Amino acid sequence: MIWQTRRFRLDLARPLVMGVVNVTPDSFSDGGRFVQADAARAHCDLLVAQGADILDIGGESTRPGARLPDTAEQLARVRPVLEHAVTLGVPVSVDTADPEVMREALAIGVDILNDVRALQAPGALEVAAADPSVGVCLMHMQGEPGTMQADPRYDNDDVVGAVAAFLASRRDAALAAGIARERIALDPGIGFGKTPAHNLALAVQQRRLLALGCPLLLGWSRKSTLGVLTGKPVGERLAASIAAALAAVQQGASIVRVHDVAETVDALKVWRGLAS
């Protein structure tokens, strides 16, 4: 399977590692560490050196209860980092749902639009469709970050069916807008409007989502469900995050979005070596 992005045709014969660069003061795990442009640029360099296949740069925290920054604030955060990241020889993703941020990022040269709202904001789908080759990642989220964890519920308690139906509808909307299937990846949105039980159901039944015919991107890194399983605070979830990434790949994920790139890259090398 191939994921077509702007400058790169990504061969998904082996799972790829997407390294997270949060240029925010309030992200749940590393908020504030890379809010200064110099620190964020240096972190991009480090993640590439550690083996990141993709860099994912975002200026909007989507942790539960997060405040939505305006367009100018997001751009001020991500612009100088994106300008550096696109020179590093790997695909660059911008993590945003704002069409104006998308447009500016495309002008800078990013390869992927990674949207937690699945291109539902007015104008977002049109921005993506207007570019002939940009990759897109469409994610499922129930509600909005400010309220999504208040009391998430799904009809008949079938979270997997609901997520699959939503992702199919957004995939179809993208296809209808002229975005080629090979440009589309899908993300079930672990932790976005879902209880730990919902997240675990998605993990156990993840292969149901492969029927959607697009590569799956999974983001388990440091999530609260791992804390529930291990009893560990967010800063002590490295082993749990690696285990979750390997389990996601075992169940068919093509891309894993992680904070701890070096450790995940090594774990996947061992996993592939032992599985061959």
Secondary structure, 3 states (H helix, E strand, C coil): CEEECCCCEEECCCCEEEEEEECCCCCCCCCCCCCCHHHHHHHHHHHHHCCCCEEEEECCCCCCCCCCCCHHHHHHHHHHHHHHHCCCCCCEEEECCCHHHHHHHHHHCCCEEEECCCCCCCCHHHHHHHCCCCEEEEECCCCCCCCCCCCCCCHHHCHHHHHHHHHHHHHHHHHHCCCCHHHEEEECCCCCCCCHHHHHHHHHCHHHHHHHCCCEEECCCCCHHHHHHHCCCHHHCHHHHHHHHHHHHHCCCCEEEECCHHHHHHHHHHHHHHHC
